[in-house]
Amino acid sequence: MDRFSFFFAFYGLILGLAVAELLGGFAGMVRAHALKKLEAQTALTAILTFVLIVATWVDTYTMDRSITLNFADLWPPIMLATFYYLAAAVIFPRERQQFSHMRLYFAARRKFIIGMLFAAELVDFYANRAFLTDRYYRNPAAFWDWNVPYNIVIKGVFLALFLVRGRRATIALLVAQILIFMVPYWQWGAIDRIAMRLFGH
């Protein structure tokens, strides 16, 4: 087993546990016949978290495979996966009696969940600093026209999700963030490439 495979196995395990928490929480509601009580904010947050985990897994599989097994290189991806796991573990309640109060459950834990997802996004931004630096020097127009606005929008929506209190605003922001995160991965980056062509890159 090479170093990348060793790292990917451990990293994938943590991401897999996060997905298991999401699916397990949803399955718990199914077993309790409580799907009708599923709150829109909870469902959308679970979908967003699932999309983020899948996107992270795809990014990791396509990353530079010359990774070194030292703490300096490993702490960003491990922290990233840990934040996703913590968010996923809290999205769905574990106690059946809490299924009747999903809106209150989510409201009490919204800042923690969104905070974990936001922290993961910041760690991911740090981990990709080499790619962004390379893009800046090799293609500065694409960097300023695409990478910078895209990252500002993502972080701006996360910040809004953390601060906003209204249910409708939260739902709208969750839907927007799900769609935004899917842009680079839709049809193997087709939308990303279309946007780049529109800017003439």
C-alpha positions as semicolon CSV with decimal commas, in nm:
position;residue;x (nm);y (nm);z (nm)
1;M;0,000;0,000;0,000
2;D;0,147;0,336;-0,104
3;R;0,133;0,646;0,117
4;F;-0,167;0,797;-0,060
5;S;-0,368;0,475;-0,030
6;F;-0,280;0,455;0,340
7;F;-0,391;0,815;0,393
8;F;-0,705;0,778;0,180
9;A;-0,814;0,469;0,374
10;F;-0,798;0,654;0,706
11;Y;-0,945;0,976;0,566
12;G;-1,221;0,789;0,386
13;L;-1,304;0,607;0,709
14;I;-1,379;0,933;0,891
15;L;-1,582;1,066;0,599
16;G;-1,762;0,732;0,582
17;L;-1,848;0,755;0,952
18;A;-1,994;1,101;0,889
19;V;-2,213;0,963;0,610
20;A;-2,312;0,675;0,838
21;E;-2,425;0,926;1,102
22;L;-2,642;1,103;0,845
23;L;-2,796;0,785;0,711
24;G;-2,835;0,640;1,059
25;G;-3,017;0,950;1,180
26;F;-3,251;0,942;0,883
27;A;-3,306;0,568;0,926
28;G;-3,394;0,629;1,291
29;M;-3,675;0,857;1,183
30;V;-3,795;0,595;0,934
31;R;-3,796;0,326;1,203
32;A;-3,995;0,556;1,433
33;H;-4,244;0,637;1,154
34;A;-4,155;1,004;1,206
35;L;-4,078;1,115;0,850
36;K;-4,383;1,343;0,851
37;K;-4,218;1,531;1,137
38;L;-3,894;1,589;0,947
39;E;-3,820;1,960;0,945
40;A;-3,720;2,124;0,616
41;Q;-3,418;2,290;0,776
42;T;-3,296;1,954;0,910
43;A;-3,348;1,780;0,576
44;L;-3,168;2,053;0,379
45;T;-2,881;2,067;0,628
46;A;-2,841;1,690;0,596
47;I;-2,839;1,717;0,215
48;L;-2,585;2,001;0,226
49;T;-2,359;1,802;0,459
50;F;-2,387;1,497;0,235
51;V;-2,297;1,706;-0,073
52;L;-1,997;1,855;0,108
53;I;-1,870;1,513;0,215
54;V;-1,905;1,369;-0,136
55;A;-1,734;1,674;-0,288
56;T;-1,450;1,639;-0,038
57;W;-1,412;1,270;-0,120
58;V;-1,397;1,351;-0,494
59;D;-1,142;1,626;-0,436
60;T;-0,927;1,397;-0,224
61;Y;-0,929;1,118;-0,482
62;T;-0,817;1,358;-0,755
63;M;-0,558;1,538;-0,543
64;D;-0,181;1,525;-0,580
65;R;-0,083;1,172;-0,475
66;S;0,261;1,270;-0,356
67;I;0,124;1,333;-0,007
68;T;0,364;1,295;0,284
69;L;0,264;1,128;0,609
70;N;0,348;1,403;0,857
71;F;0,136;1,617;1,087
72;A;0,194;1,935;0,889
73;D;0,032;1,785;0,578
74;L;-0,226;1,566;0,749
75;W;-0,389;1,798;1,002
76;P;-0,599;1,996;0,748
77;P;-0,774;1,693;0,591
78;I;-0,816;1,519;0,926
79;M;-0,965;1,834;1,083
80;L;-1,187;1,876;0,777
81;A;-1,325;1,523;0,810
82;T;-1,364;1,566;1,186
83;F;-1,572;1,883;1,146
84;Y;-1,796;1,706;0,896
85;Y;-1,839;1,413;1,132
86;L;-1,931;1,637;1,426
87;A;-2,187;1,824;1,214
88;A;-2,335;1,503;1,076
89;A;-2,359;1,345;1,422
90;V;-2,579;1,628;1,554
91;I;-2,815;1,694;1,261
92;F;-3,067;1,423;1,351
93;P;-3,182;1,365;1,710
94;R;-3,108;1,030;1,872
95;E;-3,402;1,024;2,112
96;R;-3,743;0,937;1,968
97;Q;-3,924;1,190;2,181
98;Q;-3,724;1,465;2,012
99;F;-3,881;1,379;1,674
100;S;-4,192;1,569;1,780
101;H;-3,990;1,887;1,831
102;M;-3,765;1,892;1,524
103;R;-3,785;2,267;1,474
104;L;-3,679;2,335;1,833
105;Y;-3,409;2,068;1,810
106;F;-3,261;2,227;1,499
107;A;-3,285;2,581;1,638
108;A;-3,094;2,478;1,950
109;R;-2,812;2,321;1,746
110;R;-2,810;2,527;1,428
111;K;-2,507;2,739;1,517
112;F;-2,301;2,436;1,615
113;I;-2,384;2,247;1,295
114;I;-2,332;2,544;1,064
115;G;-2,024;2,642;1,263
116;M;-1,870;2,299;1,201
117;L;-1,950;2,317;0,828
118;F;-1,810;2,670;0,809
119;A;-1,495;2,564;0,995
120;A;-1,453;2,276;0,752
121;E;-1,484;2,519;0,460
122;L;-1,213;2,743;0,608
123;V;-0,982;2,445;0,661
124;D;-1,049;2,332;0,305
125;F;-0,962;2,680;0,178
126;Y;-0,634;2,664;0,370
127;A;-0,560;2,315;0,239
128;N;-0,611;2,436;-0,120
129;R;-0,388;2,740;-0,084
130;A;-0,118;2,585;-0,308
131;F;-0,373;2,530;-0,588
132;L;-0,506;2,886;-0,554
133;T;-0,157;3,031;-0,551
134;D;-0,070;2,834;-0,863
135;R;-0,391;2,953;-1,031
136;Y;-0,306;3,313;-0,938
137;Y;0,035;3,297;-1,107
138;R;-0,061;3,079;-1,405
139;N;-0,401;3,229;-1,483
140;P;-0,465;3,547;-1,281
141;A;-0,773;3,640;-1,486
142;A;-0,944;3,311;-1,400
143;F;-0,834;3,351;-1,039
144;W;-0,999;3,693;-1,002
145;D;-1,301;3,627;-1,225
146;W;-1,391;3,280;-1,095
147;N;-1,201;3,151;-0,789
148;V;-1,225;3,465;-0,579
149;P;-1,598;3,539;-0,639
150;Y;-1,692;3,172;-0,598
151;N;-1,511;3,142;-0,265
152;I;-1,649;3,472;-0,139
153;V;-2,005;3,361;-0,218
154;I;-1,958;3,026;-0,039
155;K;-1,817;3,183;0,274
156;G;-2,070;3,465;0,264
157;V;-2,361;3,219;0,256
158;F;-2,211;3,018;0,542
159;L;-2,171;3,335;0,745
160;A;-2,530;3,434;0,670
161;L;-2,649;3,087;0,772
162;F;-2,463;3,121;1,100
163;L;-2,610;3,463;1,178
164;V;-2,963;3,446;1,037
165;R;-3,250;3,343;1,263
166;G;-3,556;3,330;1,040
167;R;-3,674;2,987;0,922
168;R;-3,755;3,096;0,566
169;A;-3,423;3,275;0,528
170;T;-3,239;2,968;0,659
171;I;-3,420;2,740;0,414
172;A;-3,345;2,975;0,122
173;L;-2,977;2,997;0,217
174;L;-2,946;2,619;0,255
175;V;-3,096;2,562;-0,090
176;A;-2,864;2,825;-0,238
177;Q;-2,556;2,673;-0,075
178;I;-2,641;2,324;-0,199
179;L;-2,671;2,454;-0,556
180;I;-2,355;2,663;-0,526
181;F;-2,146;2,368;-0,405
182;M;-2,270;2,147;-0,686
183;V;-2,154;2,390;-0,957
184;P;-1,793;2,268;-0,998
185;Y;-1,896;1,901;-0,985
186;W;-2,198;1,901;-1,215
187;Q;-2,118;1,691;-1,522
188;W;-1,748;1,671;-1,429
189;G;-1,707;2,045;-1,400
190;A;-1,909;2,138;-1,711
191;I;-2,066;2,442;-1,545
192;D;-1,725;2,546;-1,417
193;R;-1,586;2,527;-1,770
194;I;-1,884;2,716;-1,914
195;A;-1,834;2,996;-1,664
196;M;-1,465;3,011;-1,750
197;R;-1,547;3,037;-2,122
198;L;-1,793;3,317;-2,055
199;F;-1,510;3,511;-1,896
200;G;-1,289;3,433;-2,194
201;H;-1,043;3,200;-2,015
